[in-house]
Structures are given as C-alpha cells and as structure tokens.
Amino acid sequence: MKPHVQPTSEEVTFLPNEIIVSKTDLKGRITYANSIFSRICGYSRAELMNAPHSIIRHPDMPRCVFKLLWDQLGEEREIFAYVKNMSRNGAFYWVFAHVTPSFDNDGKVVGYHSSRRVADRRVLGEVIEPLYRDLRKIETSQATAKDGLAASFTQLMNIVKSKAASYDELIFSL
Ligand SMILES: Cc1cc2nc3c(=O)[nH]c(=O)nc-3n(C[C@H](O)[C@H](O)[C@H](O)COP(=O)(O)O)c2cc1C
C-alpha cells in the first residue's frame, strides 16, 4: 500500500560521502534498502521491504523521466538521472541516481539496483528544476495522463536531440 503523503517545502539533506542504496525486483518492489535510505526517507527498512519504489515518488517528478528509466532498464541498460523524492513526512530530497539491472550467473536480469549521491545544486537550479517544471506542465496540460506522458516524453527527447548525442551524454555534460 502506498501511503498518502502531502508534499511540504521542507528539504532533507545528506552528506556528500553518503550513498542511498536500494534494490528492487523486476516490478520495482523494494528488496533491499540501506540504513541511509531508511534514515532519509523516514520509513523503517522493514516498512520499505516489498513496498513499490514509488512509495517515495514526489508529485513534482515528471512521469516521462520514469518512462525513460523503465525503457532503458527494459533494454538492459543503466541510467543516470536527477530525481526529487519525498520522505514520509512530505519533505523532499534531491538525488543523482544511477540505476542498473542486476544479472544472475546466466546473464538474466533478476532485479534492479540504485545508488544515489547528493545532486549538484548548480545543475538542479540552472537546468533540472526548470526542465522538470516544464515537463510537468506539459503532462498536466493534456486531456489524459497518457497524452500528457506522450507529449512530455517527446519534449524531453527533443531537448536531448538539440543538445547532445544521447540522454546519457546530456546528463554528463551538465
Ligand atoms: C532500482 C529502482 C530504483 C528506483 N528509485 C526510485 C526513486 O528513488 N524514486 C522514485 O520516485 N521512483 C523510483 N523508481 C521508479 C519507480 O519504480 C516508479 O516507476 C516511479 O516512482 C513512478 O511511479 P508511478 O508510475 O506510480 O508514478 C525506481 C525504480 C527502480 C527499478
């Protein structure tokens, strides 16, 4: 069950030498959370276990970023992304996430793994926050959520194309 949490303007920060780690099954249900993750999001490790990763989803996050994440994971590719998350009490925290498939000995994808560091303030302020605001605006301006997602995903891809050879290249140029 996903708790209903109202977002607030309080920010939670963590240290540059801390890494927030989680693992999920193939559907994005949490199978492992480190203690730093638990401390920052405010849910106990037991509460996080088997919860959908969207338990910490922040409503300011554009849906198209998660579409890109799942598309790339579906192609067995890693992805780097700036993500705004929401703690149990509604506070937010920004991360720079690396999400990658986990493989078994036969090379089969058995789940996913994410490690997150503190996000660069300059990149957030100059690029990511305005970009995500625009993408959310596009998503909510369409008649249906499906149309909104299609329109924001197209916009994101157009921005990538205009600035870099790929999404990954764009992210690392920031
Ligand atoms: C390994 C892994 C880590 C994830 N980490 C996050 C995260 O930190 N925050 C988040 O909102 N979604 C994260 N997701 C994506 C969620 O599974 C989900 O797609 C997203 O929260 C959007 O949820 P919604 O479709 O219910 O809106 C992660 C997925 C995987 C596979």
The ligand as a MOL file (V3000), in Angstrom:
LIG
                    3D

  0  0  0     0  0            999 V3000
M  V30 BEGIN CTAB
M  V30 COUNTS 31 33 0 0 0
M  V30 BEGIN ATOM
M  V30 1 C 16.0420 0.2960 -8.7920 0
M  V30 2 C 14.9480 1.3250 -8.9020 0
M  V30 3 C 15.0110 2.4840 -8.1550 0
M  V30 4 C 14.0260 3.4500 -8.2230 0
M  V30 5 N 14.1400 4.5650 -7.4600 0
M  V30 6 C 13.1380 5.4680 -7.4580 0
M  V30 7 C 13.2120 6.6090 -6.6130 0
M  V30 8 O 14.1960 6.8440 -5.8960 0
M  V30 9 N 12.1580 7.4650 -6.6280 0
M  V30 10 C 11.0620 7.2730 -7.4200 0
M  V30 11 O 10.1380 8.0950 -7.3650 0
M  V30 12 N 10.9950 6.2160 -8.2530 0
M  V30 13 C 11.9940 5.3210 -8.2880 0
M  V30 14 N 11.9200 4.2480 -9.1240 0
M  V30 15 C 10.8220 4.1970 -10.1190 0
M  V30 16 C 9.5210 3.6530 -9.5340 0
M  V30 17 O 9.5360 2.2450 -9.6690 0
M  V30 18 C 8.3010 4.2170 -10.2840 0
M  V30 19 O 8.4110 3.9200 -11.6550 0
M  V30 20 C 8.1600 5.7500 -10.1310 0
M  V30 21 O 8.1890 6.1170 -8.7710 0
M  V30 22 C 6.8670 6.2610 -10.7770 0
M  V30 23 O 5.7870 5.7140 -10.1190 0
M  V30 24 P 4.2970 5.8430 -10.6770 0
M  V30 25 O 4.2890 5.1430 -12.0060 0
M  V30 26 O 3.4520 5.1810 -9.6450 0
M  V30 27 O 4.0190 7.2940 -10.8280 0
M  V30 28 C 12.9100 3.2610 -9.0850 0
M  V30 29 C 12.8320 2.0900 -9.8570 0
M  V30 30 C 13.8500 1.1380 -9.7860 0
M  V30 31 C 13.7630 -0.1020 -10.6290 0
M  V30 END ATOM
M  V30 BEGIN BOND
M  V30 1 1 1 2
M  V30 2 1 2 3
M  V30 3 2 2 30
M  V30 4 2 3 4
M  V30 5 1 4 5
M  V30 6 1 4 28
M  V30 7 2 5 6
M  V30 8 1 6 7
M  V30 9 1 6 13
M  V30 10 2 7 8
M  V30 11 1 7 9
M  V30 12 1 9 10
M  V30 13 2 10 11
M  V30 14 1 10 12
M  V30 15 2 12 13
M  V30 16 1 13 14
M  V30 17 1 14 15
M  V30 18 1 14 28
M  V30 19 1 15 16
M  V30 20 1 16 17
M  V30 21 1 16 18
M  V30 22 1 18 19
M  V30 23 1 18 20
M  V30 24 1 20 21
M  V30 25 1 20 22
M  V30 26 1 22 23
M  V30 27 1 23 24
M  V30 28 2 24 25
M  V30 29 1 24 26
M  V30 30 1 24 27
M  V30 31 2 28 29
M  V30 32 1 29 30
M  V30 33 1 30 31
M  V30 END BOND
M  V30 END CTAB
M  END
